[in-house]
């Protein structure tokens, strides 16, 4: 949607006001010029010498100025309300570089369905024979809940290793979140103070990093992944990484 | 002080302040409307529609202010019979009419999304409509008697009759329960509007005042020139010429 609610009303108010004021201004200005010329004809040239505003003596300038101003206003409005910039398309400065070194403890009490405790994350564990998907999540983050089913979907791919980075969360809440909605992660690192996320350049949850077999960052997806982004961005990038 | 009221000296003073008036207008409108449209926050209930305020409210102040100017002119015409006061009244009335038309139009456009109607016969709206009609009536009267000697006096009397409407407009929101919101800037206990919205409002009000001044003074110059032309033609015996 190009126009936010009510912007059309605001625009028409300012438009009408500028047309009225500009039109009346033009009218009295032209009357002013006309009278001056007639006085000059009758009295000689002395009368008109007082005004120095040569720029505004051309009637076209005065007619066009309000219109230009109004046109500029419309352009500003449109550019600001269009929302053209896509905030989810923010390349990471770390793309192509090795994952920053990290050593995160596991989430206490998190177990696989077979009852085996799930470990934490360290730099060495991110290097292996699989491409890793590092998902930064928190139980307090609404978009993470929305994104969760798609992370579950990714975790079913046997060629991928999906790991979670639990960002500034209470362990019991994180545990609740994963028990309730299902656990897509083969490893979960707890980043209680957010230091590792800082090293990664995370600036909001959720965020997802695609990590190569050698432990290099291939791509970053900021914001929640939905069906459309999964098909258009995430899966093509994963395919590229797996080649 | 009455020397200042001589048209020739008055025009010299005006020419001196003319660039400053342009500066006030362009600066005030540019800065105030930029802040009002792009910087000031949305209202929690009205959303973007609150931005109409930065046009509607200054226009309303000026529509009322113009009538106060008219009233002073009318008193001066009746007491001192000064010709410049009559010219100033003639110059101010159309600008007052223009600004009250803007108030009514922007108010209606704001009312549609906010109240669900373009117009209600509420005390504030009705008294504002009466003000607009007063301006139109004054203009018609003055133009009908443009160069008649009794024109100035009749207009002055009608202006004083219509002045009763000004306090009614201002206090209509206190005296009756109106759909229009109450006073929020000019109150005995200080403004009840957030500074982030008050500042752009006052700046754009300054800008509109500058525009008002430019228009009134241009009108005034036109009227003085018209009179001069007419007297020159009369002296040369070529008819009125206007």
Interface residues (C-beta under 8 A of the other chain):
Chain A: X4 X5 X6 X7 X9 X10 X12 X13 X14 X16 X17 X20 X21 X24 X25 X28 X29 X31 X32 X35 X36 X38 X39 X42 X43 X50 X51 X53 X73 X76 X77 X80
Chain B: X11 X15 X18 X33 X37 X38 X46 X47 X48 X49 X51 X52 X55 X56 X59 X94 X95 X98 X101 X102 X105 X106 X109 X110 X112 X113 X211 X214 X215 X218 X219 X221 X222 X225 X226 X228 X229 X232 X233
